[in-house]
């Protein structure tokens, strides 16, 4: 009985942290006008693909982080769905208070707005245990189970999550397209070099799993920095497609926009270890 009570109490605390994490991580997007408009204009295909790709991402994030300790894939699946529900509730309440969601809003517009906002809020909910808890409850006790989950593949996955989360906060704005329009190829090359340099500095200073203390900077560069930047580029392409920024863009202009959006994505990829 005591164990059940403890487990129940731990879950309630975890759920409360999840709401806090959802609110802290998602409020910039919840207060962004472009996100409100995108929720109305996004096509069903793009919204469906976005949700379909987000579910396994949330599941993986629950496995590697999560708002509470889990003990199997079913726990992780339930927590991923719970985090998504937290994201929906948090987004719905705030968007309603902001006057964005109203009874007169068409059902498809409400669905688009809530789905786009709920996923980043759900990511924040799953990161809450690491960010808002302390000590053993935050999973920082160095347990053997935590260490076995830290592999090269897991680091690349977390880099993708970090790149997606940070890029998602910037991608809806028109400034990304404007910056790309103002840039020359030399500007783009300089931004790529800066992105790689900052990503490598963060990766090498944090010491990712699988990165040995005697590893040379160039080894870490090839092992993490280059794959991390490629991940940031792929995330930039995916986010642009989701938000419709690729429509009407071709060739050099599309490449420029991708490089611009990959800059915050690279910072997110490098900072993933700080988030998770």
C-alpha positions in Angstrom: 0.0 0.0 0.0 2.8 2.4 0.9 4.5 1.6 -2.5 1.3 2.3 -4.3 0.8 5.6 -2.5 4.4 6.6 -3.2 4.0 5.7 -6.9 0.7 7.7 -7.1 2.3 10.7 -5.3 5.3 10.5 -7.6 3.1 10.5 -10.7 1.0 13.5 -9.5 4.3 15.4 -8.8 5.5 14.4 -12.3 2.3 15.5 -13.9 2.4 18.9 -12.1 6.0 19.4 -13.3 4.8 18.4 -16.8 2.3 21.3 -16.9 5.0 23.6 -15.7 7.4 22.4 -18.3 4.8 22.7 -21.1 4.0 26.3 -20.0 7.6 27.4 -19.8 8.8 25.8 -23.1 5.7 26.6 -25.2 4.7 30.1 -24.2 6.9 31.9 -26.9 4.9 30.0 -29.6 1.6 30.4 -27.8 2.2 34.2 -28.0 3.3 34.2 -31.7 0.8 35.5 -34.2 2.3 33.5 -37.1 1.6 30.3 -35.2 -2.0 31.3 -34.9 -2.3 31.9 -38.6 -0.4 28.7 -39.5 -2.8 26.7 -37.4 -5.6 28.0 -39.6 -3.9 27.7 -43.0 -2.0 24.4 -42.6 -3.2 21.6 -44.9 -4.5 18.3 -43.5 -1.7 16.4 -45.1 1.0 18.5 -43.5 -0.8 18.5 -40.1 -1.2 14.7 -40.3 2.5 14.1 -41.2 3.5 16.5 -38.4 1.4 14.6 -35.8 2.5 11.2 -37.1 6.2 12.1 -36.8 5.7 13.8 -33.4 4.3 10.7 -31.7 7.4 8.5 -32.0 9.5 11.6 -31.1 7.5 12.0 -27.9 7.8 8.3 -27.2 11.6 8.4 -27.6 11.8 11.5 -25.5 9.8 9.8 -22.8 12.3 6.9 -22.8 15.4 9.1 -22.6 14.0 11.8 -20.3 10.3 11.9 -19.4 8.5 13.7 -16.6 8.8 10.6 -14.4 10.8 7.4 -14.2 9.4 4.7 -16.4 9.8 0.9 -16.3 9.0 -0.3 -19.8 7.8 0.6 -23.3 4.2 0.7 -22.2 5.0 3.3 -19.5 6.8 5.3 -22.1 3.9 5.2 -24.5 1.4 6.2 -21.9 3.6 9.1 -20.7 4.1 10.3 -24.3 0.3 10.4 -24.7 -0.1 12.0 -21.3 2.5 14.7 -22.3 0.5 15.3 -25.5 -2.7 15.6 -23.5 -0.9 18.1 -21.2 0.2 20.0 -24.2 -3.3 20.2 -25.6 -4.8 21.3 -22.3 -2.1 23.9 -21.7 -2.4 25.3 -25.3 -6.2 25.3 -25.2 -6.4 27.2 -21.9 -3.9 29.9 -22.9 -5.1 30.3 -26.5 -8.6 30.7 -25.1 -7.5 33.3 -22.5 -5.6 35.1 -25.3 -8.8 35.3 -27.3 -7.3 33.2 -30.1 -9.7 30.2 -29.7 -13.3 31.3 -29.7 -16.6 29.5 -30.1 -16.9 31.0 -33.5 -13.6 29.4 -34.6 -14.1 26.6 -37.3 -13.3 23.1 -36.0 -10.5 22.5 -38.5 -8.8 25.8 -37.5 -9.0 24.9 -33.8 -7.6 21.5 -34.5 -4.7 22.9 -36.5 -3.9 25.6 -33.9 -4.0 23.1 -31.0 -2.0 20.4 -32.7 0.8 22.8 -33.8 1.0 24.3 -30.3 0.5 21.0 -28.3 3.6 19.2 -29.7 6.2 21.7 -28.5 4.3 22.0 -25.2 4.4 18.2 -24.9 8.2 18.3 -25.4 8.4 20.8 -22.6 6.3 18.5 -20.5 8.6 15.5 -21.0 11.7 17.6 -20.3 10.2 18.9 -17.0 11.8 16.2 -14.8 15.3 17.2 -15.9 14.7 20.9 -15.8 12.3 21.5 -12.9 13.2 18.7 -10.4 16.3 18.2 -8.4 18.5 15.3 -7.0 17.4 11.7 -7.6 14.0 12.8 -8.7 15.5 14.6 -11.7 17.3 11.4 -12.8 20.7 12.8 -12.0 21.8 10.1 -9.6 24.0 8.4 -12.2 22.1 5.1 -12.0 23.1 2.2 -14.2 19.8 2.3 -16.0 20.4 6.0 -17.0 23.9 5.2 -18.2 22.8 2.3 -20.4 20.3 4.6 -22.2 23.1 6.9 -23.2 24.4 5.6 -26.5 25.6 7.2 -29.7 22.2 6.7 -31.3 20.5 8.3 -28.3 22.7 11.3 -28.6 21.8 11.8 -32.3 18.2 11.4 -31.4 18.4 14.0 -28.7 20.3 16.4 -31.0 17.4 16.0 -33.4 14.9 16.9 -30.6 17.0 19.9 -29.6 17.3 21.1 -33.2 13.6 20.7 -33.8 12.6 22.4 -30.6 14.7 25.5 -31.1 14.1 25.8 -34.9 10.4 25.4 -34.2 10.4 28.6 -32.1 11.9 30.6 -35.0 10.5 28.9 -38.1 7.0 30.4 -38.1 8.3 34.0 -38.3 8.7 35.9 -41.6 12.1 37.1 -40.4 13.7 33.8 -41.5 12.6 34.3 -45.1 13.6 38.0 -44.9 17.1 37.2 -43.6 17.6 34.6 -46.3 16.5 37.1 -48.9 19.0 39.7 -47.7 22.0 37.3 -47.6 24.6 36.6 -50.3 26.2 33.2 -50.9 29.2 34.5 -48.8 26.9 35.4 -45.9 25.4 31.8 -46.1 28.9 30.3 -46.1 29.9 32.4 -43.1 26.7 31.4 -41.3 27.4 27.7 -42.0 30.9 28.0 -40.6 29.7 29.9 -37.5 27.0 27.2 -37.0 29.5 24.4 -37.2 31.9 26.2 -34.9 29.4 27.0 -32.2 27.9 23.4 -32.4 31.4 21.9 -32.1 32.3 24.2 -29.1 29.1 23.2 -27.3 29.5 19.5 -28.1 33.1 19.2 -27.2 32.8 21.2 -23.9 29.7 19.2 -22.8 31.2 15.8 -23.4 28.5 13.7 -25.0 28.0 10.0 -24.3 30.5 7.9 -26.2 32.9 10.9 -26.3 36.0 9.8 -24.4 38.1 12.2 -22.4 41.2 11.6 -24.6 39.2 12.1 -27.8 40.8 14.8 -30.0 38.7 17.8 -31.1 38.7 16.6 -34.8 37.4 13.2 -33.7 34.5 14.8 -31.8 34.0 17.1 -34.9 33.5 14.1 -37.2 31.6 12.0 -34.6 29.1 14.5 -33.4 29.5 18.0 -35.0 29.1 17.0 -38.6 26.2 14.6 -38.0 24.6 17.2 -35.7 24.8 19.9 -38.4 23.4 17.5 -41.0 20.5 16.8 -38.6 19.9 20.5 -38.2 19.7 20.9 -42.0 17.2 18.1 -42.3 15.1 19.5 -39.5 15.2 22.9 -41.2 13.9 21.4 -44.4 11.2 19.5 -42.6 10.0 22.5 -40.6 9.9 24.7 -43.7 7.8 22.1 -45.5 5.4 21.8 -42.5 4.9 25.6 -42.3 4.6 26.0 -46.1 7.8 28.2 -46.4 9.1 26.0 -49.2 6.1 26.9 -51.4 7.3 29.2 -54.2 11.0 28.9 -53.2 13.4 27.1 -55.4 17.2 26.6 -55.8 19.4 29.2 -54.1 16.7 30.9 -52.2 15.5 27.7 -50.6 19.1 26.8 -49.8 19.6 30.1 -48.1 16.5 29.8 -46.0 17.6 26.3 -44.9 21.0 27.6 -43.9 19.3 30.4 -41.9 17.0 28.0 -40.1 19.7 25.5 -39.5 21.6 28.1 -37.4 19.2 27.9 -34.4 18.7 24.2 -35.2 22.5 23.7 -34.7 22.4 25.6 -31.5 19.5 23.4 -30.3 21.3 20.2 -31.4 24.4 21.3 -29.4 22.4 22.3 -26.4 20.4 19.1 -26.3 22.5 17.8 -23.4 21.7 20.9 -21.4 18.0 20.3 -21.9 17.8 16.6 -21.4 
